[in-house]
Amino acid sequence: MRQFMLAFRASLGPARVDGASELRTFWNVILPLTRPAVVVVAILAAVAAWNEFLLPLLYLQENDKYPLAVGLVFFTSEHDVAYNLLMAASTLIVLPVVILFLFAQRFFIEGITVGGVKG
């Protein structure tokens, strides 16, 4: 995100000539241009939070407050694993992340391609 924002330093000159303040320049010029990068960072942060396993397992004491990734571990019993139920639960857990990606796919692809081009 830092590198993406540094690319806009050169484009601030014309906005300052027009008399725009720093906040107005950021809000009207930089933020619309960086929307794909912001969406990519938001998607990656949401997926990371959704898949968090170790920290909730260490910090939380109540089973009803565990995230779904930790709850999936408790889906297995001590001696037997019902793989059909485990795979069904895994599919349901992954579904919101896939839906999030499908809705933001345009921004995701645009943010990756724009951020990956060195000019």
Backbone as CSV, one residue per row, in Angstrom:
resi,resn,N_x,N_y,N_z,CA_x,CA_y,CA_z,C_x,C_y,C_z
1,MET,0.832,-1.183,0.000,0.000,0.000,0.000,0.883,1.256,0.000
2,ARG,1.980,1.199,0.731,2.896,2.337,0.781,3.462,2.638,-0.593
3,GLN,3.927,1.620,-1.276,4.495,1.808,-2.607,3.434,2.325,-3.582
4,PHE,2.232,1.844,-3.436,1.149,2.287,-4.303,0.870,3.767,-4.090
5,MET,0.886,4.218,-2.843,0.634,5.629,-2.544,1.804,6.518,-2.960
6,LEU,3.025,6.015,-2.862,4.179,6.816,-3.265,4.183,7.113,-4.759
7,ALA,3.499,6.304,-5.540,3.441,6.522,-6.980,2.656,7.785,-7.338
8,PHE,1.870,8.315,-6.420,1.027,9.478,-6.708,1.646,10.801,-6.276
9,ARG,2.857,10.787,-5.784,3.497,12.031,-5.367,3.649,13.015,-6.519
10,ALA,4.027,12.487,-7.674,4.231,13.368,-8.831,2.918,13.980,-9.323
11,SER,1.813,13.308,-9.113,0.532,13.821,-9.616,-0.100,14.852,-8.695
12,LEU,0.503,15.161,-7.572,-0.063,16.152,-6.657,0.178,17.584,-7.123
13,GLY,1.144,17.811,-7.979,1.468,19.161,-8.440,0.295,19.894,-9.060
14,PRO,-0.376,19.343,-10.070,-1.505,20.063,-10.680,-2.654,20.340,-9.715
15,ALA,-2.889,19.463,-8.772,-3.979,19.684,-7.823,-3.649,20.845,-6.888
16,ARG,-2.382,21.001,-6.546,-2.002,22.117,-5.683,-2.066,23.446,-6.436
17,VAL,-1.783,23.406,-7.719,-1.873,24.620,-8.523,-3.320,25.118,-8.574
18,ASP,-4.259,24.207,-8.610,-5.667,24.593,-8.657,-6.171,25.117,-7.327
19,GLY,-5.358,25.088,-6.290,-5.737,25.641,-5.012,-6.412,24.661,-4.080
20,ALA,-6.327,23.385,-4.357,-6.950,22.385,-3.492,-6.096,22.155,-2.255
21,SER,-6.739,21.932,-1.135,-6.014,21.636,0.097,-5.508,20.195,0.058
22,GLU,-4.708,19.840,1.057,-4.175,18.474,1.135,-5.304,17.448,1.268
23,LEU,-6.266,17.739,2.123,-7.371,16.809,2.339,-8.220,16.665,1.075
24,ARG,-8.502,17.782,0.425,-9.295,17.727,-0.806,-8.548,16.985,-1.909
25,THR,-7.252,17.174,-1.998,-6.439,16.454,-2.977,-6.493,14.958,-2.703
26,PHE,-6.354,14.594,-1.438,-6.403,13.179,-1.089,-7.782,12.589,-1.388
27,TRP,-8.833,13.305,-0.991,-10.196,12.784,-1.119,-10.662,12.698,-2.571
28,ASN,-10.333,13.709,-3.379,-10.853,13.772,-4.747,-9.914,13.214,-5.810
29,VAL,-8.626,13.130,-5.531,-7.678,12.677,-6.544,-7.089,11.315,-6.181
30,ILE,-6.468,11.233,-5.013,-5.708,10.026,-4.653,-6.624,8.862,-4.285
31,LEU,-7.610,9.089,-3.447,-8.457,7.985,-2.981,-9.202,7.273,-4.109
32,PRO,-9.805,7.985,-5.073,-10.442,7.248,-6.174,-9.452,6.433,-7.010
33,LEU,-8.235,6.927,-7.148,-7.239,6.193,-7.930,-6.687,4.985,-7.185
34,THR,-6.698,5.034,-5.860,-6.161,3.922,-5.073,-7.238,2.953,-4.594
35,ARG,-8.469,3.131,-5.052,-9.552,2.252,-4.627,-9.242,0.764,-4.860
36,PRO,-8.681,0.362,-6.011,-8.361,-1.061,-6.188,-7.368,-1.588,-5.145
37,ALA,-6.360,-0.803,-4.814,-5.384,-1.247,-3.819,-6.013,-1.340,-2.434
38,VAL,-6.874,-0.394,-2.110,-7.551,-0.422,-0.802,-8.455,-1.651,-0.705
39,VAL,-9.155,-1.981,-1.779,-10.030,-3.151,-1.782,-9.211,-4.433,-1.645
40,VAL,-8.060,-4.509,-2.308,-7.198,-5.689,-2.193,-6.716,-5.857,-0.762
41,VAL,-6.279,-4.784,-0.139,-5.824,-4.855,1.255,-6.978,-5.255,2.171
42,ALA,-8.168,-4.731,1.916,-9.332,-5.091,2.738,-9.693,-6.568,2.578
43,ILE,-9.634,-7.084,1.349,-9.934,-8.503,1.120,-8.918,-9.384,1.825
44,LEU,-7.644,-9.060,1.678,-6.605,-9.875,2.316,-6.688,-9.818,3.838
45,ALA,-7.022,-8.653,4.390,-7.180,-8.539,5.841,-8.398,-9.315,6.325
46,ALA,-9.491,-9.267,5.564,-10.693,-10.009,5.949,-10.454,-11.517,5.902
47,VAL,-9.755,-11.978,4.877,-9.462,-13.419,4.775,-8.533,-13.849,5.902
48,ALA,-7.553,-13.019,6.225,-6.643,-13.349,7.321,-7.390,-13.421,8.655
49,ALA,-8.296,-12.485,8.888,-9.074,-12.507,10.132,-10.035,-13.689,10.158
50,TRP,-10.612,-14.022,9.010,-11.560,-15.131,8.928,-10.871,-16.468,9.215
51,ASN,-9.632,-16.608,8.759,-8.901,-17.863,8.906,-8.027,-17.917,10.149
52,GLU,-8.121,-16.933,11.006,-7.292,-16.911,12.212,-7.578,-18.131,13.074
53,PHE,-6.520,-18.785,13.495,-6.693,-20.022,14.250,-5.999,-19.972,15.602
54,LEU,-4.713,-19.676,15.610,-3.919,-19.844,16.821,-4.271,-18.846,17.913
55,LEU,-4.364,-17.562,17.583,-4.629,-16.562,18.622,-5.988,-16.745,19.301
56,PRO,-7.082,-16.975,18.568,-8.338,-17.231,19.280,-8.293,-18.506,20.127
57,LEU,-7.553,-19.495,19.653,-7.435,-20.734,20.426,-6.705,-20.487,21.734
58,LEU,-5.732,-19.585,21.726,-4.979,-19.279,22.937,-5.717,-18.330,23.875
59,TYR,-6.388,-17.332,23.316,-6.960,-16.272,24.138,-8.369,-16.543,24.650
60,LEU,-9.176,-17.240,23.891,-10.582,-17.406,24.260,-10.765,-18.638,25.134
61,GLN,-11.605,-18.501,26.153,-11.890,-19.626,27.025,-13.249,-20.267,26.762
62,GLU,-14.158,-19.533,26.184,-15.507,-20.051,25.971,-15.648,-20.605,24.557
63,ASN,-16.205,-21.809,24.465,-16.326,-22.472,23.166,-17.255,-21.738,22.204
64,ASP,-18.259,-21.051,22.724,-19.207,-20.387,21.832,-18.637,-19.111,21.205
65,LYS,-17.458,-18.666,21.634,-16.838,-17.478,21.060,-15.708,-17.808,20.087
66,TYR,-15.435,-19.069,19.882,-14.396,-19.455,18.935,-14.816,-19.111,17.512
67,PRO,-13.857,-18.716,16.670,-14.194,-18.529,15.254,-14.417,-19.881,14.576
68,LEU,-14.903,-19.829,13.358,-15.270,-21.066,12.673,-14.081,-21.976,12.398
69,ALA,-12.903,-21.399,12.162,-11.726,-22.226,11.892,-11.367,-23.084,13.104
70,VAL,-11.520,-22.533,14.288,-11.245,-23.307,15.506,-12.365,-24.306,15.750
71,GLY,-13.592,-23.908,15.479,-14.720,-24.817,15.654,-14.641,-26.019,14.741
72,LEU,-14.012,-25.851,13.597,-13.861,-26.967,12.660,-12.966,-28.062,13.233
73,VAL,-12.009,-27.684,14.047,-11.134,-28.674,14.683,-11.929,-29.524,15.662
74,PHE,-12.862,-28.917,16.355,-13.675,-29.655,17.314,-14.724,-30.530,16.637
75,PHE,-14.802,-30.416,15.311,-15.733,-31.244,14.554,-15.267,-32.690,14.494
76,THR,-13.998,-32.895,14.702,-13.456,-34.257,14.711,-13.533,-34.800,16.131
77,SER,-13.816,-36.072,16.252,-13.868,-36.683,17.581,-12.527,-37.349,17.879
78,GLU,-12.438,-37.957,19.026,-11.158,-38.538,19.456,-10.777,-39.771,18.646
79,HIS,-11.730,-40.613,18.289,-11.415,-41.868,17.607,-11.901,-41.922,16.168
80,ASP,-12.863,-41.121,15.828,-13.479,-41.248,14.516,-13.631,-39.861,13.878
81,VAL,-13.460,-39.817,12.569,-13.642,-38.581,11.826,-14.723,-38.823,10.787
82,ALA,-15.780,-38.049,10.859,-16.834,-38.127,9.853,-16.457,-37.169,8.730
83,TYR,-15.769,-37.710,7.726,-15.240,-36.862,6.668,-16.337,-36.183,5.860
84,ASN,-17.459,-36.826,5.714,-18.536,-36.190,4.961,-19.030,-34.927,5.674
85,LEU,-19.181,-34.984,6.988,-19.615,-33.809,7.745,-18.513,-32.756,7.820
86,LEU,-17.276,-33.214,7.919,-16.143,-32.290,7.973,-16.004,-31.506,6.668
87,MET,-16.173,-32.180,5.542,-16.084,-31.495,4.249,-17.276,-30.562,4.018
88,ALA,-18.443,-30.947,4.477,-19.611,-30.066,4.362,-19.419,-28.804,5.203
89,ALA,-18.912,-28.964,6.413,-18.653,-27.799,7.263,-17.553,-26.927,6.674
90,SER,-16.521,-27.531,6.090,-15.447,-26.760,5.460,-15.977,-25.948,4.288
91,THR,-16.869,-26.534,3.522,-17.459,-25.821,2.391,-18.268,-24.620,2.872
92,LEU,-19.035,-24.798,3.932,-19.823,-23.688,4.463,-18.948,-22.586,5.050
93,ILE,-17.805,-22.969,5.608,-16.901,-21.980,6.190,-16.198,-21.171,5.102
94,VAL,-15.870,-21.806,3.990,-15.161,-21.130,2.904,-16.103,-20.280,2.065
95,LEU,-17.367,-20.586,2.057,-18.331,-19.923,1.195,-18.372,-18.394,1.334
96,PRO,-18.388,-17.809,2.533,-18.405,-16.337,2.621,-17.164,-15.679,2.017
97,VAL,-16.009,-16.308,2.163,-14.791,-15.745,1.589,-14.853,-15.786,0.065
98,VAL,-15.372,-16.861,-0.493,-15.505,-16.970,-1.949,-16.491,-15.930,-2.473
99,ILE,-17.587,-15.737,-1.762,-18.580,-14.729,-2.170,-17.979,-13.329,-2.100
100,LEU,-17.208,-13.043,-1.044,-16.528,-11.751,-0.933,-15.588,-11.536,-2.112
101,PHE,-14.824,-12.557,-2.471,-13.908,-12.433,-3.599,-14.668,-12.221,-4.907
102,LEU,-15.759,-12.937,-5.103,-16.505,-12.794,-6.350,-17.087,-11.390,-6.517
103,PHE,-17.542,-10.796,-5.417,-18.076,-9.438,-5.504,-16.978,-8.408,-5.746
104,ALA,-15.794,-8.648,-5.227,-14.707,-7.676,-5.345,-13.635,-8.128,-6.338
105,GLN,-13.941,-9.062,-7.193,-12.952,-9.621,-8.117,-12.380,-8.566,-9.059
106,ARG,-13.220,-7.679,-9.536,-12.760,-6.642,-10.456,-11.704,-5.760,-9.791
107,PHE,-11.978,-5.321,-8.555,-11.020,-4.499,-7.826,-9.761,-5.287,-7.489
108,PHE,-9.935,-6.549,-7.146,-8.801,-7.382,-6.764,-7.833,-7.532,-7.926
109,ILE,-8.344,-7.877,-9.086,-7.490,-8.071,-10.260,-6.864,-6.754,-10.696
110,GLU,-7.635,-5.683,-10.670,-7.108,-4.375,-11.051,-6.028,-3.909,-10.072
111,GLY,-6.239,-4.136,-8.789,-5.247,-3.737,-7.787,-3.965,-4.532,-7.896
112,ILE,-4.074,-5.807,-8.200,-2.878,-6.626,-8.353,-2.096,-6.205,-9.597
113,THR,-2.785,-5.970,-10.697,-2.089,-5.628,-11.951,-1.499,-4.224,-11.889
114,VAL,-2.213,-3.266,-11.328,-1.686,-1.902,-11.239,-0.533,-1.836,-10.255
115,GLY,-0.655,-2.535,-9.142,0.413,-2.510,-8.140,1.638,-3.287,-8.562
116,GLY,1.479,-4.225,-9.483,2.610,-5.056,-9.897,3.400,-4.477,-11.054
117,VAL,2.891,-3.437,-11.701,3.576,-2.840,-12.844,4.552,-1.795,-12.334
118,LYS,5.802,-1.925,-12.737,6.800,-0.961,-12.327,7.024,0.021,-13.458
119,GLY,6.927,1.275,-13.172,7.042,2.256,-14.241,7.870,3.356,-13.805
